[in-house]
Amino acid sequence: MTDKIDFKRQIHSYRASRGRFEVADVPDLRYLMIDGHGDPNTAAFTDAAEALYPVAYKLKFASKRILGRDYVVMPLEALWWADDMATFTASRDKSRWDWTLMIMVPDWIDQDMFADAVEQVGAGDRPRRLDDVRLGPLSEGRCVQTLHVGSYDDEAPVLARMHHEFIPGNGLRMVGKHHEIYLSDFRRTAPEKLRTILRQPVSPSPS
């Protein structure tokens, strides 16, 4: 029997502290990804998640069966962006948000394994957006992150402090896309107990 790897424990950037902003160097990682636009409280967002999860589990089982390498399926994550980032802090206009939903997979998962998993998922109760799922890398590098405990709608003040106080106050500027890691299952967790890592890639501010 192989040991089951939990990458949340192995990769330091999957840990964050509540009430404190921290600078973390995030390694290059590979993800199942699917893109979308608009309010996450819609069928489009649900359809995207329902396409990712079965592929993620097929890959886990294939890795254990074929390679003898078992691991815990990682939590749902998302990249978020908009033409005006104030829609995430001041106005919270969700209709203007773009997003990429993601689930991290080990670096030994290759395109052939991914293609086989998609084919197997499609042979059953085929998710609507299965054909839109892709396997790709994400390179974020240096990031600022914190743990938010509470409703997603209560993130705005935390993000405002991150964006407008901590980041510029430490000689940094925002680059890349806002990143959230959903450590809790929102279907089974009360809103006030949801645990979410809020991450923002940064680079040194021009002197």
Residue, then its C-alpha position, 0 to 999 in steps of 0.5 A: m500500500t502506498d502512502k497518500i500524499d497531501f500536498k496541502r501539508q507539503i507545499h508551504s503556500y497552502r498554509a496562511s495565517r488569519g489576521r496577518f498578511e504574509v509574503a510567500d514564494v509560490p512554486d510553479l504548479r499544474y492545474l486542471m483549469i476552466d474559464g468563465h465570466g460573471d457572478p459566481n452565484t450562477a449556473a455557469f460557475t456550478d457547471a464549471a466546478e462540476a466539470l473539474y471534479p470528476v476529472a480530478y478524481k479520475l486522475k487520482f484513481a489512475s495515478k494510484r492504479i497505474l503509477g502506485r502514487d496516491y494523493v488527496v484531491m486538492p481543494l477548489e481554487a480560482l483566479w479572479w480579475a476584472d478591468d477595474m479591480a475596485t469591483f472586488t473591494a469598493s463596489r463588489d460588482k460580481s457581474r464584471w468578474d472574470w474567473t478561472l476555476m482550478i484544481m491542482v494536480p501533481d507534476w507527474i500527471d501528463q497530457d496523456m493521463f489527462a486525456d484518458a481521464v476526460e474520455q472516461v468522464g465523458a463516457g458517463d454522465r457527461p458534464r456540460r463543460l467537460d470539453d472546456v477543461r484543460l491541464g496547464p501550468l501556473s507560475e505566480g512566484r512571490c505573493v502576499q496572502t492571508l487566511h480569511v475566515g467568514s463569508y466570501d462577501d466579507e472579503a472586501p475589507v481584507l482585500a482593501r487592506m491587502h491591496h492599498e495598505f500592506i502591498p504598497g507599504n512593503g515596497l510592492r505592487m500587484v501583478g497577475k490575478h487575485h487568487e483564492i483557495y477554498l479550504s472549506d466545502f461551502r456546501r457543508t460549512a456555515p458561511e461564518k466558518l468558511r476558510t479561504i486563502l486570499r493571495q495576490p502575486v506581487s513584484p517590487s515597486p519601481s524605485 
